[in-house]
Amino acid sequence: MKALVYHGPGKMSLDECPKPEIIAATDAIVKVVKTTICGTDLHILKGDVPTCVSGRILGHEGVGIIEKLGSAVTAFIVGDRVIISCISACGKCEYCRKQMYSHCSTGGWILGNSIDGTQAEYVRIPYADTSLYPIPYGVDEEALVMLSDILPTGFECGVLNGKVQPGNTIAIVGSGPIGLAALLTSQFYSPADIIMIDLDDKRLEVARKFGATKTVNSMDGHAHEAVMALTAGRGVDTAIEAVGIPATFELCEKIIAAGGTIANIGVHGTKVELHLEKLWDRNLTITTRLVDTVSTPMLLKVVQSKKLNPSLLITHHFKLAEILKAYETFGHAANTGALKVIIDM
């Protein structure tokens, strides 16, 4: 089969690889129909994720068709169309019983990280009963690719961890795909103001179309002052960090109001300064999280009811044979305008 293989920092290629086989009775082999590229894949290519070693097939998102099942799988049959969760969960360990599936003792974020992933014609899914979701008839499968990772990540790590409340003022630092996912799902809770912050005016324009009430271009280095002016000097109740670099997290520290919450989503590969000399008396909460996908069934129902349209995030389409071009497009989003790209098999 064809698959996108990581060969160390800055190196990848579309290779011919062996088709995966059932290893454990709880496994499923899924024929991938559509997949996508995540910002985390770019972090892997930068060398920020040491658990991902050379030779790994990348990707942890997608939809597909079950081709083969282990003997212990009971929730699916061959031929079922499924959403592939970015998180593999045994459902039995201490962490899974707390719904912290990302910390599953034998699973978690392993696809495209410590085991081969979804940017391939076929993928092995461990713990299929608790790591796949059936696709309802008639729902747009492209939209459902966004439920593999990006929407639950924006919602759980940003909106839920950020304690977004009706009438709040929130700021989302980073108007890329994850920031926009947080923007879309934050509107479940009717915040009074949603301030989107980014370097790119085109992405800020998209954010306004998606529901942002105010936008700030941070290119001039004065985003802090702009946000404080927009909030009458008070700051924001929730600051969601959706980039993963020191400057954006430190901006969240500067714009958070007393009693507020900083919710980190970004994957950080370098040290970030925590300015406790300024924050120690501010009654703040700082949260970190890897998506657990506990919200996926709920989000699926909201998409099915047409009250949420994840396909708004999709900007480009490629075939698997064009995946290197897809990475180039996604990795240079400032020039290409890419948000999420769909890769069809």
Secondary structure as the mmCIF struct_conf table of DSSP 4:
data_model
#
loop_
_struct_conf.conf_type_id
_struct_conf.id
_struct_conf.beg_label_comp_id
_struct_conf.beg_label_asym_id
_struct_conf.beg_label_seq_id
_struct_conf.end_label_comp_id
_struct_conf.end_label_asym_id
_struct_conf.end_label_seq_id
STRN STRN1 LYS A 2 TYR A 6
BEND BEND1 GLY A 8 GLY A 8
TURN_TY1_P TURN_TY1_P1 PRO A 9 GLY A 10
STRN STRN2 MET A 12 GLU A 16
HELX_LH_PP_P HELX_LH_PP_P1 PRO A 18 PRO A 20
BEND BEND2 ALA A 24 ALA A 24
TURN_TY1_P TURN_TY1_P2 ALA A 25 THR A 26
STRN STRN3 ALA A 28 THR A 36
HELX_RH_AL_P HELX_RH_AL_P1 GLY A 39 LYS A 46
TURN_TY1_P TURN_TY1_P3 GLY A 47 GLY A 47
TURN_TY1_P TURN_TY1_P4 PRO A 50 THR A 51
BEND BEND3 CYS A 52 CYS A 52
TURN_TY1_P TURN_TY1_P5 SER A 54 GLY A 55
HELX_LH_PP_P HELX_LH_PP_P2 ARG A 56 ARG A 56
STRN STRN4 ILE A 57 ILE A 57
HELX_LH_PP_P HELX_LH_PP_P3 LEU A 58 LEU A 58
STRN STRN5 GLY A 62 LEU A 69
TURN_TY1_P TURN_TY1_P6 SER A 71 ALA A 72
BEND BEND4 ALA A 75 ALA A 75
TURN_TY1_P TURN_TY1_P7 VAL A 78 GLY A 79
STRN STRN6 ARG A 81 ILE A 84
HELX_LH_PP_P HELX_LH_PP_P4 SER A 85 SER A 85
BEND BEND5 CYS A 86 ILE A 87
STRN STRN7 SER A 88 SER A 88
BEND BEND6 GLY A 91 GLY A 91
BEND BEND7 CYS A 93 CYS A 93
HELX_RH_AL_P HELX_RH_AL_P2 GLU A 94 ARG A 97
TURN_TY1_P TURN_TY1_P8 LYS A 98 GLN A 99
HELX_RH_3T_P HELX_RH_3T_P1 TYR A 101 HIS A 103
TURN_TY1_P TURN_TY1_P9 SER A 105 THR A 106
STRN STRN8 GLY A 108 GLY A 108
BEND BEND8 TRP A 109 TRP A 109
STRN STRN9 LEU A 111 LEU A 111
TURN_TY1_P TURN_TY1_P10 GLY A 112 SER A 114
STRN STRN10 ILE A 115 ILE A 115
BEND BEND9 THR A 118 GLN A 119
STRN STRN11 ALA A 120 ALA A 120
BEND BEND10 GLU A 121 GLU A 121
STRN STRN12 TYR A 122 ILE A 125
BEND BEND11 PRO A 126 TYR A 127
HELX_RH_AL_P HELX_RH_AL_P3 ALA A 128 SER A 131
STRN STRN13 LEU A 132 PRO A 134
HELX_LH_PP_P HELX_LH_PP_P5 ILE A 135 PRO A 136
TURN_TY1_P TURN_TY1_P11 TYR A 137 GLY A 138
HELX_RH_AL_P HELX_RH_AL_P4 GLU A 141 VAL A 145
TURN_TY1_P TURN_TY1_P12 MET A 146 ASP A 149
HELX_RH_AL_P HELX_RH_AL_P5 ILE A 150 THR A 153
HELX_RH_PI_P HELX_RH_PI_P1 GLY A 154 LEU A 160
TURN_TY1_P TURN_TY1_P13 ASN A 161 LYS A 163
TURN_TY1_P TURN_TY1_P14 PRO A 166 GLY A 167
STRN STRN14 THR A 169 VAL A 173
BEND BEND12 GLY A 176 GLY A 176
HELX_RH_AL_P HELX_RH_AL_P6 PRO A 177 SER A 186
HELX_RH_3T_P HELX_RH_3T_P2 GLN A 187 TYR A 189
BEND BEND13 ALA A 192 ALA A 192
STRN STRN15 ASP A 193 ASP A 198
BEND BEND14 LEU A 199 LEU A 199
HELX_RH_AL_P HELX_RH_AL_P7 ASP A 201 PHE A 210
TURN_TY1_P TURN_TY1_P15 GLY A 211 GLY A 211
BEND BEND15 THR A 213 THR A 213
STRN STRN16 LYS A 214 ASN A 217
TURN_TY1_P TURN_TY1_P16 MET A 219 ASP A 220
BEND BEND16 GLY A 221 GLY A 221
HELX_RH_AL_P HELX_RH_AL_P8 ALA A 223 LEU A 230
TURN_TY1_P TURN_TY1_P17 THR A 231 GLY A 233
BEND BEND17 ARG A 234 ARG A 234
STRN STRN17 VAL A 236 GLU A 241
BEND BEND18 VAL A 243 VAL A 243
BEND BEND19 ILE A 245 ILE A 245
HELX_RH_AL_P HELX_RH_AL_P9 PRO A 246 ILE A 255
STRN STRN18 ILE A 256 ASN A 264
BEND BEND20 GLY A 266 GLY A 266
BEND BEND21 THR A 270 THR A 270
HELX_RH_AL_P HELX_RH_AL_P10 LEU A 276 LEU A 279
TURN_TY1_P TURN_TY1_P18 TRP A 280 ASP A 281
BEND BEND22 ARG A 282 ARG A 282
STRN STRN19 THR A 285 THR A 287
TURN_TY1_P TURN_TY1_P19 VAL A 294 SER A 295
HELX_RH_AL_P HELX_RH_AL_P11 THR A 296 GLN A 304
TURN_TY1_P TURN_TY1_P20 SER A 305 LYS A 306
BEND BEND23 LYS A 307 LYS A 307
HELX_RH_3T_P HELX_RH_3T_P3 PRO A 310 LEU A 313
STRN STRN20 ILE A 314 LYS A 319
HELX_RH_3T_P HELX_RH_3T_P4 LEU A 320 GLU A 322
HELX_RH_AL_P HELX_RH_AL_P12 ILE A 323 GLY A 331
TURN_TY1_P TURN_TY1_P21 HIS A 332 HIS A 332
HELX_RH_AL_P HELX_RH_AL_P13 ALA A 333 THR A 336
BEND BEND24 LEU A 339 LEU A 339
STRN STRN21 LYS A 340 ASP A 344
#
